[in-house]
Amino acid sequence: MWVSYVTKLEGKNPDKLMLSVLKTRYNDDRLQSMIITAQKVPQTKPFAARMQEQFWISQDKTADDIFKLVKLDQEGENLFNSGELSTWVSYVAKLNKFDDRPDEFAVISYLQERFGDMELAKMFPAALERSGPNKNLISSLEALQFKKWQATGLDLDRLNTILTRGGFDIRNAGVSLNYVIFLRANKPRGVSAS
């Protein structure tokens, strides 16, 4: 009931207001403990996830801080199997939303910087072959990378040239094929995607 009231009262960012009220009553350690406990209860899990993100924002945590905090930096190519991936992506999206100049590619840019553009692209097809809870998220991230490539004018010929610079890699075929599928589905009217 209190959550509904605050949401109506503060429409733009109710989570910030709720956290500030909670911080007047509880210290950071106690608040963090409450959030962790609330994340374990199905009815309060969505609220707890939002409070966790807002708590991190209040502590000026960067995307990199949270990437390390949830131990995604230790996952390597298993990154896409981690249950914490969606937590991190959600946090980066929220951080980006409050940025003065939001960047729709913030999440993918961070991952490209961490893994390298082409290495990240090669990780997606293998991750998509495995079925798991992150499959839709992985597909969205791959599409976001492709959208960024398309925005920079990367065509299939140039992509294949870049991919083959590093020598033979069986994963190159998956990247090329998925990019062709993306280009065909997202081509501007009157333009061929081959």
SULCORSUL-V235099 format. One record per residue. N is the residue number from 1. RES is the residue in one letter. SS is DSSP state (@ for helix, = for strand, . for the rest). PSI is psi in whole degrees, -180 to 180 (999 if undefined). D_FIRST is the distance of its C-alpha to the first C-alpha in Angstrom with 2 decimals. Layout:
n=N res=RES ss=SS psi=PSI d_first=D_FIRST
n=N res=RES ss=SS psi=PSI d_first=D_FIRST
This chain:
n=1 res=M ss=. psi=-45 d_first=0.00
n=2 res=W ss=@ psi=-40 d_first=3.81
n=3 res=V ss=@ psi=-44 d_first=5.40
n=4 res=S ss=@ psi=-42 d_first=5.18
n=5 res=Y ss=@ psi=-48 d_first=6.32
n=6 res=V ss=@ psi=-38 d_first=8.79
n=7 res=T ss=@ psi=-42 d_first=9.92
n=8 res=K ss=@ psi=-38 d_first=10.86
n=9 res=L ss=@ psi=-44 d_first=12.36
n=10 res=E ss=. psi=85 d_first=14.34
n=11 res=G ss=. psi=-34 d_first=15.39
n=12 res=K ss=. psi=-50 d_first=18.32
n=13 res=N ss=. psi=73 d_first=17.12
n=14 res=P ss=@ psi=-30 d_first=13.47
n=15 res=D ss=@ psi=-37 d_first=14.27
n=16 res=K ss=@ psi=-44 d_first=16.98
n=17 res=L ss=@ psi=-44 d_first=14.97
n=18 res=M ss=@ psi=-43 d_first=12.41
n=19 res=L ss=@ psi=-42 d_first=15.59
n=20 res=S ss=@ psi=-37 d_first=17.41
n=21 res=V ss=@ psi=-45 d_first=14.94
n=22 res=L ss=@ psi=-36 d_first=15.11
n=23 res=K ss=@ psi=-22 d_first=18.87
n=24 res=T ss=@ psi=-22 d_first=19.35
n=25 res=R ss=@ psi=-26 d_first=18.45
n=26 res=Y ss=. psi=147 d_first=19.92
n=27 res=N ss=. psi=170 d_first=23.18
n=28 res=D ss=@ psi=-41 d_first=23.61
n=29 res=D ss=@ psi=-45 d_first=24.88
n=30 res=R ss=@ psi=-41 d_first=22.05
n=31 res=L ss=@ psi=-44 d_first=19.47
n=32 res=Q ss=@ psi=-42 d_first=21.56
n=33 res=S ss=@ psi=-42 d_first=21.73
n=34 res=M ss=@ psi=-41 d_first=17.96
n=35 res=I ss=@ psi=-45 d_first=17.76
n=36 res=I ss=@ psi=-44 d_first=20.68
n=37 res=T ss=@ psi=-43 d_first=19.25
n=38 res=A ss=@ psi=-29 d_first=15.96
n=39 res=Q ss=@ psi=-17 d_first=18.32
n=40 res=K ss=. psi=-9 d_first=19.97
n=41 res=V ss=. psi=121 d_first=17.12
n=42 res=P ss=. psi=-39 d_first=16.91
n=43 res=Q ss=. psi=-28 d_first=13.19
n=44 res=T ss=. psi=-2 d_first=12.49
n=45 res=K ss=@ psi=-48 d_first=15.79
n=46 res=P ss=@ psi=-43 d_first=14.98
n=47 res=F ss=@ psi=-44 d_first=12.43
n=48 res=A ss=@ psi=-39 d_first=15.11
n=49 res=A ss=@ psi=-42 d_first=17.83
n=50 res=R ss=@ psi=-41 d_first=16.46
n=51 res=M ss=@ psi=-37 d_first=16.05
n=52 res=Q ss=@ psi=-47 d_first=19.55
n=53 res=E ss=@ psi=-45 d_first=20.99
n=54 res=Q ss=@ psi=-36 d_first=19.64
n=55 res=F ss=@ psi=-45 d_first=20.97
n=56 res=W ss=@ psi=-41 d_first=24.30
n=57 res=I ss=@ psi=-42 d_first=24.43
n=58 res=S ss=@ psi=-22 d_first=23.94
n=59 res=Q ss=. psi=9 d_first=26.89
n=60 res=D ss=. psi=38 d_first=28.95
n=61 res=K ss=. psi=134 d_first=29.44
n=62 res=T ss=. psi=171 d_first=31.66
n=63 res=A ss=@ psi=-40 d_first=31.84
n=64 res=D ss=@ psi=-41 d_first=34.78
n=65 res=D ss=@ psi=-46 d_first=33.03
n=66 res=I ss=@ psi=-35 d_first=30.31
n=67 res=F ss=@ psi=-43 d_first=33.02
n=68 res=K ss=@ psi=-39 d_first=34.76
n=69 res=L ss=@ psi=-41 d_first=31.75
n=70 res=V ss=. psi=10 d_first=30.76
n=71 res=K ss=. psi=27 d_first=34.53
n=72 res=L ss=@ psi=-25 d_first=35.18
n=73 res=D ss=@ psi=-16 d_first=38.30
n=74 res=Q ss=@ psi=-1 d_first=39.75
n=75 res=E ss=. psi=-27 d_first=39.29
n=76 res=G ss=@ psi=-133 d_first=42.13
n=77 res=E ss=@ psi=-12 d_first=42.63
n=78 res=N ss=@ psi=5 d_first=40.07
n=79 res=L ss=@ psi=-43 d_first=37.38
n=80 res=F ss=@ psi=-9 d_first=36.30
n=81 res=N ss=@ psi=-13 d_first=35.81
n=82 res=S ss=. psi=135 d_first=33.30
n=83 res=G ss=. psi=-17 d_first=29.68
n=84 res=E ss=. psi=-10 d_first=28.95
n=85 res=L ss=@ psi=-45 d_first=30.47
n=86 res=S ss=@ psi=-33 d_first=27.37
n=87 res=T ss=@ psi=-47 d_first=25.42
n=88 res=W ss=@ psi=-45 d_first=28.23
n=89 res=V ss=@ psi=-43 d_first=28.58
n=90 res=S ss=@ psi=-41 d_first=24.91
n=91 res=Y ss=@ psi=-45 d_first=25.24
n=92 res=V ss=@ psi=-41 d_first=28.49
n=93 res=A ss=@ psi=-41 d_first=27.08
n=94 res=K ss=@ psi=-43 d_first=24.23
n=95 res=L ss=@ psi=-45 d_first=26.88
n=96 res=N ss=@ psi=-37 d_first=29.11
n=97 res=K ss=@ psi=-34 d_first=26.59
n=98 res=F ss=. psi=1 d_first=26.48
n=99 res=D ss=. psi=151 d_first=30.26
n=100 res=D ss=. psi=-37 d_first=32.47
n=101 res=R ss=. psi=85 d_first=34.42
n=102 res=P ss=. psi=143 d_first=32.37
n=103 res=D ss=. psi=113 d_first=34.62
n=104 res=E ss=. psi=-18 d_first=33.81
n=105 res=F ss=. psi=15 d_first=36.12
n=106 res=A ss=@ psi=-47 d_first=34.55
n=107 res=V ss=@ psi=-50 d_first=33.71
n=108 res=I ss=@ psi=-35 d_first=37.08
n=109 res=S ss=@ psi=-41 d_first=38.99
n=110 res=Y ss=@ psi=-46 d_first=37.71
n=111 res=L ss=@ psi=-37 d_first=38.73
n=112 res=Q ss=@ psi=-40 d_first=42.07
n=113 res=E ss=@ psi=-40 d_first=42.75
n=114 res=R ss=@ psi=-43 d_first=42.03
n=115 res=F ss=@ psi=-17 d_first=43.96
n=116 res=G ss=. psi=142 d_first=46.23
n=117 res=D ss=@ psi=-54 d_first=45.91
n=118 res=M ss=@ psi=-36 d_first=48.24
n=119 res=E ss=@ psi=-41 d_first=47.31
n=120 res=L ss=@ psi=-46 d_first=43.65
n=121 res=A ss=@ psi=-37 d_first=44.82
n=122 res=K ss=@ psi=-23 d_first=46.88
n=123 res=M ss=@ psi=-31 d_first=43.96
n=124 res=F ss=@ psi=-51 d_first=41.93
n=125 res=P ss=@ psi=-42 d_first=44.30
n=126 res=A ss=@ psi=-41 d_first=44.63
n=127 res=A ss=@ psi=-34 d_first=40.88
n=128 res=L ss=@ psi=-25 d_first=40.41
n=129 res=E ss=@ psi=-33 d_first=43.04
n=130 res=R ss=. psi=135 d_first=41.00
n=131 res=S ss=. psi=141 d_first=38.17
n=132 res=G ss=. psi=177 d_first=34.94
n=133 res=P ss=. psi=-19 d_first=31.23
n=134 res=N ss=. psi=8 d_first=31.96
n=135 res=K ss=@ psi=-46 d_first=34.46
n=136 res=N ss=@ psi=-39 d_first=32.47
n=137 res=L ss=@ psi=-44 d_first=31.59
n=138 res=I ss=@ psi=-45 d_first=35.27
n=139 res=S ss=@ psi=-41 d_first=36.43
n=140 res=S ss=@ psi=-39 d_first=34.20
n=141 res=L ss=@ psi=-42 d_first=35.56
n=142 res=E ss=@ psi=-45 d_first=39.10
n=143 res=A ss=@ psi=-36 d_first=38.65
n=144 res=L ss=@ psi=-41 d_first=37.35
n=145 res=Q ss=@ psi=-44 d_first=40.48
n=146 res=F ss=@ psi=-39 d_first=42.65
n=147 res=K ss=@ psi=-39 d_first=41.06
n=148 res=K ss=@ psi=-43 d_first=41.87
n=149 res=W ss=@ psi=-46 d_first=45.40
n=150 res=Q ss=@ psi=-40 d_first=45.81
n=151 res=A ss=@ psi=-28 d_first=44.70
n=152 res=T ss=. psi=0 d_first=47.42
n=153 res=G ss=. psi=17 d_first=50.01
n=154 res=L ss=. psi=116 d_first=50.53
n=155 res=D ss=. psi=174 d_first=52.50
n=156 res=L ss=@ psi=-41 d_first=53.40
n=157 res=D ss=@ psi=-46 d_first=56.91
n=158 res=R ss=@ psi=-40 d_first=55.73
n=159 res=L ss=@ psi=-48 d_first=53.02
n=160 res=N ss=@ psi=-36 d_first=55.69
n=161 res=T ss=@ psi=-46 d_first=57.97
n=162 res=I ss=@ psi=-44 d_first=55.32
n=163 res=L ss=@ psi=-38 d_first=54.43
n=164 res=T ss=@ psi=-10 d_first=58.09
n=165 res=R ss=@ psi=-35 d_first=58.86
n=166 res=G ss=. psi=9 d_first=57.57
n=167 res=G ss=. psi=-176 d_first=59.88
n=168 res=F ss=. psi=133 d_first=59.18
n=169 res=D ss=. psi=118 d_first=55.67
n=170 res=I ss=. psi=-27 d_first=54.75
n=171 res=R ss=@ psi=-18 d_first=51.18
n=172 res=N ss=@ psi=-39 d_first=52.55
n=173 res=A ss=@ psi=-41 d_first=53.01
n=174 res=G ss=@ psi=-39 d_first=49.34
n=175 res=V ss=@ psi=-49 d_first=48.35
n=176 res=S ss=@ psi=-47 d_first=50.95
n=177 res=L ss=@ psi=-47 d_first=50.10
n=178 res=N ss=@ psi=-34 d_first=46.35
n=179 res=Y ss=@ psi=-39 d_first=47.10
n=180 res=V ss=@ psi=-46 d_first=49.44
n=181 res=I ss=@ psi=-44 d_first=46.80
n=182 res=F ss=@ psi=-48 d_first=44.30
n=183 res=L ss=@ psi=-41 d_first=46.94
n=184 res=R ss=@ psi=-38 d_first=47.89
n=185 res=A ss=@ psi=-21 d_first=44.33
n=186 res=N ss=. psi=24 d_first=43.63
n=187 res=K ss=. psi=144 d_first=47.01
n=188 res=P ss=. psi=150 d_first=47.39
n=189 res=R ss=. psi=135 d_first=49.08
n=190 res=G ss=. psi=7 d_first=52.83
n=191 res=V ss=. psi=136 d_first=52.88
n=192 res=S ss=. psi=148 d_first=54.01
n=193 res=A ss=. psi=23 d_first=52.05
n=194 res=S ss=. psi=999 d_first=54.92
